[in-house]
Amino acid sequence: MPRRVLFLALAFPPQNSSGTFRAVKFVKYLGAFGWEPIVITLDWARVLAPEERDEALLDDVPPGLPIYRLAPFNPVHALGERLRRCISPRSPSASELGPIIHSEIPTEVRPRWWGYRLLRALYHFALAPIGDEHFYWAARALPTCVRIARRHDVEAIFVSVSPWTSALLGLGLKRWLDRPLVVDFRDYWTLWPIKARRPVRDRLDAWAEAWVLRAADRVICVHEAMAEDFARLVPETAARSIVIPNGYDAEDFRTIARAPSAPGAPTMLLHAGMVWGDAATAFLEAVAWLAEHAPTSWRVQFLGGLPPSNLRFVRARALQEVVCVEPRTTHREALARMVAADILLLLITSREGGKKWYPGKLFEYMAAGRPILAVTPGGLAATLIERAGVGVSVEHREPERLRALLRQAALDPNGFARQFYHPQAAVIRQYERRELTRRLAETLEEVVDRSRATSRA
């Protein structure tokens, strides 16, 4: 009989987001290592627009697996929506406007009356006083989660973060159930590199983050730098941290074949997924330069959108002929587009925090078998690309080198591949999802055995 773990993951299918993939792949493979996850997530059918959903992701969930989808709950948001309808009944709601990608810090277009700014600040604080907008949901869900955990006699609690308030729910469950808690940090919390400063919220978040780091029986980080950063915040975390990086699922690529390029077809450079902050700024400036100085027998595709400032730049420089911006698509289609591309683009913010950014797409890029052109501030992603032999990276502050690399990639993709693409299979295999899940299963066994030994003592 398999051992059971309460698996709390708000980012879960059918939500179509990068955070979903890590959780669902753990769920897919945990059974092979003797663990049955009892999944608790949000009822995404109530809140997601159709274009934000990917039903095919549910194919990775083992048949018959217990999944509890709890209704979203945020009374402040509900009150705000009612007031909006009373004040302006004809204006569309957020869901009617479609998905909005908050990938850069918004700036005020014009000064606002101080009273308006104060009211807006108070509203946003009440909307998410700690962590994120799921704060109230986490508090309300605690008794239900306790009943579910007792019904299935779980031996451990696993929480996928972000949303960060999921970790606070995990702490409540640990106290009520007396079960070991494993917190999987896919993302930084207070050290997230792209965020607006909010003095009061930031202090509350720092307190909550430290509480989680002290109380968790095991903290999973996606890279060593994150583990070191958490140890600086809470020194005792160092002894309880392990690293399980993001990865790729080899099964996802077995049915995807690269078709031969049609004669005369333009070179395709593809960026899949969200672009954060200023990540694309230097690259788009290089694109504008190349469009003026070379034949436009190449195209740049952004599959998943661009921040508003980048879209304005594309229009201002009349780059619509070479830059194609498309909305997000299904995960399966995104993987097929990666395999079909000539060059894959990895764009990471130039901020200092970008040096510790390990985008999940990088690992699927490595499995897709196409050369990578990365624009990064150096750091983890650049090091992995070099170690895996899958491409080349250039810093934002090197415009001349970026132009030269872009020119070679766009006009001579085969030459670019010969020079920079020498994949190291042994390195790439380290990031296969099944093996990463084996490490999670071993971690669960370790914390459960240690907890029982402590209880007996």
Secondary structure, 3 states (H helix, E strand, C coil): CCEEEEEECCCCCCECCHHHHHHHHHHHHHHHHCEEEEEEEECHHHCCCHHHECHHHHHHCCCCCCEEEECCCCHHHHHHHHHHHHHCCCCCCHHHHCCCCCCCCCCCCCCCCHHHHHHHHHHHHHHCCCCCCCHHHHHHHHHHHHHHHHHHCCCEEEEEECCCHHHHHHHHHHHHHCCCEEEEECCCCCCCCCCCCCHHHHHHHHHHHHHHHHHCCEEEECCHHHHHHHHHHCHHHHHHEEECCCCECHHHHCCCCCCCCCCCCCEEEEEECCCCCCCCHHHHHHHHHHHHHCCCCEEEEEECCCCHHHHHHHHHCCCCCCEEEECCCCHHHHHHHHHHCCEEEEECCCCHHHHHCCCHHHHHHHHHCCCEEEECCCCHHHHHHHHHCCEEEECCCCHHHHHHHHHHHHHCHHHHHHHHCCCCHHHHHCCEHHHHHHHHHHHHHHHHHHHHHHHHC
